[in-house]
Amino acid sequence: MFASATIEWEGRQTIAGAVEAESGGTTVWLTPGVRYNSASEFSLAAAVGVPLWQDIRASHPDNRLRLIVSLGKGF
């Protein structure tokens, strides 16, 4: 098992030199998950991110969940 905390920041969008007032925002995520490492050097992980705090402007809906799945191979 593992957990991570991340901050995601999106700056304001500029269109034709004008800053779009309703763009951009910040979200703080807590993402617990599980990882399996095999003897053949493959790994598989899955995690669910939950927003702890968010300040997102009107151009985006509020975040509810984030699903992350990864597959890796050692070399």
C-alpha positions in Angstrom: 0.0 0.0 0.0 1.1 3.6 -0.6 -0.3 7.1 -0.4 0.7 10.4 -1.9 -0.4 14.0 -1.5 -0.1 16.3 -4.5 -0.9 19.8 -5.5 -2.2 20.5 -9.0 -2.1 24.1 -10.3 -3.5 25.4 -13.6 -2.7 29.0 -14.6 -5.0 31.4 -16.3 -5.6 30.9 -20.0 -4.7 33.7 -22.4 -6.8 34.0 -25.6 -5.7 36.6 -28.2 -3.7 38.5 -25.5 -6.7 38.7 -23.0 -6.6 36.7 -19.8 -9.7 34.5 -19.3 -11.0 35.4 -15.8 -12.8 32.1 -15.3 -9.8 29.8 -16.1 -7.3 28.2 -13.8 -7.4 26.8 -10.3 -5.7 24.7 -7.6 -6.5 21.2 -6.2 -4.8 19.3 -3.3 -5.2 15.5 -3.7 -4.7 12.6 -1.3 -4.2 9.4 -3.3 -4.0 6.1 -1.5 -3.4 2.9 -3.6 -1.9 -0.5 -3.9 1.1 -1.9 -5.8 2.1 -5.4 -6.8 5.7 -6.2 -7.9 6.2 -9.6 -9.5 9.4 -11.6 -9.6 9.6 -11.1 -13.4 10.2 -7.3 -12.8 6.6 -6.2 -13.7 4.6 -4.0 -11.4 1.0 -3.1 -11.4 -0.5 -0.3 -9.3 -4.0 1.3 -8.8 -4.9 4.3 -6.8 -7.9 6.6 -6.2 -7.4 10.3 -5.7 -9.7 12.3 -3.5 -9.5 16.1 -3.5 -8.8 17.4 0.0 -9.2 21.1 -1.1 -9.9 22.8 -4.3 -10.3 26.3 -5.7 -11.4 25.9 -9.3 -12.9 28.7 -11.3 -16.1 28.4 -13.3 -14.4 27.1 -16.5 -14.0 23.7 -14.9 -16.3 21.5 -12.8 -15.2 20.6 -9.3 -13.2 17.3 -9.1 -14.7 14.3 -7.3 -12.4 11.4 -7.8 -9.4 10.4 -9.9 -8.5 6.8 -10.8 -4.9 6.0 -11.6 -3.7 2.7 -13.0 -0.1 1.9 -14.0 1.8 -1.0 -15.4 5.6 -1.0 -15.3 8.6 -3.2 -16.4 12.0 -3.1 -14.8 15.0 -3.1 -17.2 
